[in-house]
Amino acid sequence: MFDGAAYCPSCGTRRARTDGAAVKATCPGCRAQMAEISVGDTSMLECPRCRGTWVDAPTFEHICASHEAQAAVIHHTAPAPPRTSAEFSYRKCVACGTMMNRLNFGRLSGTVVDVCRGHGTFLDAGELHAIVRFIQGGGLDRARQRQIEDLKEQERQLRAAQAARELKSEQYHDVNVSWGISTHSTTFDSKALLALLEHLKG
């Protein structure tokens, strides 16, 4: 691991800081050098130019679960400024350099963040503030309830599709029996074939 690097370039593991030295990490948003900051009892990387924030996965989970950490974020960060452009681009993970996925946090928040699973999340200026407000307003509970409702709807659709297939199979069996056609064979006997032809003509 290079001296001062925030993450190992080989495995993406975050450096355990014990010397108080400045870390080196490039902002995924504007490519400036990010600096490590403390927000309450958590630490994260912040860009002095665009105010974007990189939060590693364990820290992000801690913020989502801790009322104290959320309060510290609200005190430290400002609401998101109005967007000046609808254009977005995919960004590289601070830890491993691969392109991150863009996800709507909690599916309902409307705050779209850049996520590298296992490594962390990059948030534009104000987005961490918006996410904490969403959590404090019961957003995650609503998201879980929506997920449960979606799963129930998927189960209902699957059961309906299965019932439709079974009904179609039963109808097919009944038609075959009524015309004297074996359900275990595609061979028609002569009487059944003649009766079917007469039916089609009439």
GIFENVEN-V838580 format. One record per residue. N is the residue number from 0. RES is the residue in three letters. SS is DSSP state (~ for helix, > for strand, _ for the rest). PSI is psi in whole degrees, 0 to 359 (* if undefined). Layout:
{{N | RES | SS | PSI} {N | RES | SS | PSI}}
//
This chain:
{{0 | MET | _ | 132} {1 | PHE | _ | 146} {2 | ASP | _ | 126} {3 | GLY | _ | 352} {4 | ALA | > | 139} {5 | ALA | _ | 328} {6 | TYR | > | 148} {7 | CYS | _ | 126} {8 | PRO | _ | 345} {9 | SER | _ | 312} {10 | CYS | _ | 352} {11 | GLY | _ | 10} {12 | THR | _ | 136} {13 | ARG | > | 142} {14 | ARG | _ | 137} {15 | ALA | _ | 110} {16 | ARG | _ | 125} {17 | THR | _ | 350} {18 | ASP | _ | 356} {19 | GLY | _ | 9} {20 | ALA | _ | 154} {21 | ALA | _ | 144} {22 | VAL | _ | 162} {23 | LYS | > | 118} {24 | ALA | _ | 138} {25 | THR | > | 132} {26 | CYS | _ | 127} {27 | PRO | _ | 340} {28 | GLY | _ | 310} {29 | CYS | _ | 359} {30 | ARG | _ | 13} {31 | ALA | _ | 170} {32 | GLN | > | 128} {33 | MET | > | 158} {34 | ALA | > | 146} {35 | GLU | > | 135} {36 | ILE | > | 160} {37 | SER | > | 130} {38 | VAL | > | 103} {39 | GLY | _ | 234} {40 | ASP | _ | 13} {41 | THR | > | 159} {42 | SER | > | 149} {43 | MET | > | 174} {44 | LEU | > | 136} {45 | GLU | > | 142} {46 | CYS | > | 125} {47 | PRO | _ | 344} {48 | ARG | _ | 303} {49 | CYS | _ | 354} {50 | ARG | _ | 20} {51 | GLY | _ | 157} {52 | THR | > | 135} {53 | TRP | > | 124} {54 | VAL | > | 122} {55 | ASP | > | 164} {56 | ALA | ~ | 312} {57 | PRO | ~ | 321} {58 | THR | ~ | 321} {59 | PHE | ~ | 318} {60 | GLU | ~ | 322} {61 | HIS | ~ | 316} {62 | ILE | ~ | 319} {63 | CYS | ~ | 333} {64 | ALA | ~ | 342} {65 | SER | _ | 122} {66 | HIS | ~ | 324} {67 | GLU | ~ | 316} {68 | ALA | ~ | 322} {69 | GLN | ~ | 318} {70 | ALA | ~ | 321} {71 | ALA | ~ | 321} {72 | VAL | ~ | 315} {73 | ILE | ~ | 320} {74 | HIS | ~ | 326} {75 | HIS | ~ | 322} {76 | THR | _ | 161} {77 | ALA | _ | 158} {78 | PRO | _ | 157} {79 | ALA | _ | 134} {80 | PRO | _ | 158} {81 | PRO | _ | 140} {82 | ARG | _ | 139} {83 | THR | _ | 351} {84 | SER | _ | 146} {85 | ALA | _ | 2} {86 | GLU | _ | 137} {87 | PHE | _ | 155} {88 | SER | _ | 152} {89 | TYR | _ | 144} {90 | ARG | _ | 160} {91 | LYS | > | 144} {92 | CYS | _ | 138} {93 | VAL | _ | 326} {94 | ALA | _ | 313} {95 | CYS | _ | 348} {96 | GLY | _ | 0} {97 | THR | _ | 159} {98 | MET | > | 136} {99 | MET | _ | 160} {100 | ASN | > | 146} {101 | ARG | > | 122} {102 | LEU | > | 141} {103 | ASN | > | 111} {104 | PHE | _ | 129} {105 | GLY | _ | 7} {106 | ARG | _ | 342} {107 | LEU | _ | 350} {108 | SER | _ | 330} {109 | GLY | _ | 359} {110 | THR | _ | 110} {111 | VAL | > | 120} {112 | VAL | > | 164} {113 | ASP | > | 123} {114 | VAL | > | 134} {115 | CYS | > | 110} {116 | ARG | _ | 128} {117 | GLY | _ | 337} {118 | HIS | _ | 308} {119 | GLY | > | 191} {120 | THR | > | 135} {121 | PHE | > | 132} {122 | LEU | > | 133} {123 | ASP | _ | 169} {124 | ALA | _ | 128} {125 | GLY | _ | 347} {126 | GLU | ~ | 327} {127 | LEU | ~ | 321} {128 | HIS | ~ | 314} {129 | ALA | ~ | 321} {130 | ILE | ~ | 317} {131 | VAL | ~ | 319} {132 | ARG | ~ | 321} {133 | PHE | ~ | 315} {134 | ILE | ~ | 314} {135 | GLN | ~ | 333} {136 | GLY | _ | 11} {137 | GLY | _ | 18} {138 | GLY | ~ | 321} {139 | LEU | ~ | 325} {140 | ASP | ~ | 319} {141 | ARG | ~ | 323} {142 | ALA | ~ | 319} {143 | ARG | ~ | 319} {144 | GLN | ~ | 319} {145 | ARG | ~ | 320} {146 | GLN | ~ | 319} {147 | ILE | ~ | 317} {148 | GLU | ~ | 320} {149 | ASP | ~ | 318} {150 | LEU | ~ | 321} {151 | LYS | ~ | 321} {152 | GLU | ~ | 320} {153 | GLN | ~ | 320} {154 | GLU | ~ | 318} {155 | ARG | ~ | 317} {156 | GLN | ~ | 320} {157 | LEU | ~ | 317} {158 | ARG | ~ | 321} {159 | ALA | ~ | 319} {160 | ALA | ~ | 320} {161 | GLN | ~ | 318} {162 | ALA | ~ | 322} {163 | ALA | ~ | 320} {164 | ARG | ~ | 318} {165 | GLU | ~ | 321} {166 | LEU | ~ | 318} {167 | LYS | ~ | 321} {168 | SER | ~ | 319} {169 | GLU | ~ | 319} {170 | GLN | ~ | 320} {171 | TYR | ~ | 319} {172 | HIS | ~ | 317} {173 | ASP | ~ | 319} {174 | VAL | ~ | 316} {175 | ASN | ~ | 318} {176 | VAL | ~ | 319} {177 | SER | ~ | 333} {178 | TRP | _ | 5} {179 | GLY | _ | 27} {180 | ILE | _ | 134} {181 | SER | _ | 134} {182 | THR | _ | 352} {183 | HIS | _ | 3} {184 | SER | _ | 151} {185 | THR | _ | 9} {186 | THR | _ | 128} {187 | PHE | _ | 140} {188 | ASP | _ | 166} {189 | SER | ~ | 319} {190 | LYS | ~ | 317} {191 | ALA | ~ | 321} {192 | LEU | ~ | 316} {193 | LEU | ~ | 319} {194 | ALA | ~ | 322} {195 | LEU | ~ | 319} {196 | LEU | ~ | 318} {197 | GLU | ~ | 321} {198 | HIS | ~ | 319} {199 | LEU | ~ | 324} {200 | LYS | ~ | 320} {201 | GLY | _ | *}}
//
